[in-house]
């Protein structure tokens, strides 16, 4: 809070977010963006004045807020993603953050930037404030630039969160234009807009489109879970056999449901407590249905009643992945089988681990180092 107050009406640079406590970072995103500190009481129990500020903040750390929260198995909320806008700093030119190193090596160019930044540090800011004072009332002009940027680059029907972030990029465009007009930036207006548009596009790409952030997160979460556990966590309803026609016993490390090709029958507790833990599982079902992933049962219920082979009828969340993803999963399984065949000879040499057991464990997605040695040694 004290740093935010010190940076009031200015820019606050958050250095090395990777060293901050992960749980505190999520709260920090809301606090800094909302411009309000915590409510506290004084010695006699009366409420103290709440600290307030207005600042733009930028993280110069090497990891994102999303990566930081993942350390404590927390998901980034849509409100946080709007307040802390994440995008790649790689310019895509093969030279890291730089698009043009002006004939220098990237490392030499970085050193040169550091040298001239140190020399001219503190000169652009006062010049920019002086330019604002000379322009006089600019609120309407800045608002128009923000609105025009959002209208220009947001799709029709874009989610409100996308429009809010687009307006933030529009604010950067307004500042850049004023700096160019005042001779502070040696660039053209188009240079500034192109650079900001590139950053906005990078944010959109990481976000997954211009729809609602929560909906995008739900679909990403579901697909990621099925990719990660589709082979090892879902028991196939059709027994698999080896090259000699012998049935291979499938061992699920964590049993999340059943699988028939590209169709997954997911337990209710898996859906609520594993896949969408921390999210609204009912809303997740609604979004997955709308996107065509969740196939509803009778009376359009989210859960389908199904009698799988050898099991009594029960209710599951029935999810079907598309043909491309199903084919990718099939190829992944084939690759694992081929790799397993290549290491069978080594398996016979591993102090009494029978080759067929070694094969069986690998093919079911188990970790050799953590599981096979533990079970067979």
Secondary structure by P-SEA (a helix, b strand, c coil): caaaaaaccbbbbbcccccccaaaaaaaaaaaaacccbbbbcccccccbbbbbbbbbbbcccccaaaaaaaacccccaaaaaabbbbbcccccccccccccccccaaaaaaaaaaaaaaccccaaaaaaaaaaaacccaaaaaaaaaaaaaacccccccaaaaaaaaaaaaaaaaaaaaaaaccccccaaaaaaaaaaaaaaaaaaacccccaaaaaaaaaaaaaaaacccccccccbbbbcccccbbbbbbccccbbbcccccccccccccccccccccaaaaaaaaaaacccccccccccbbbbbcccccccccbbbbbcaaaaaaaaaaaaaaaaaaaaaaaaaaacccccaaaaaaaaaaccccccccccccc
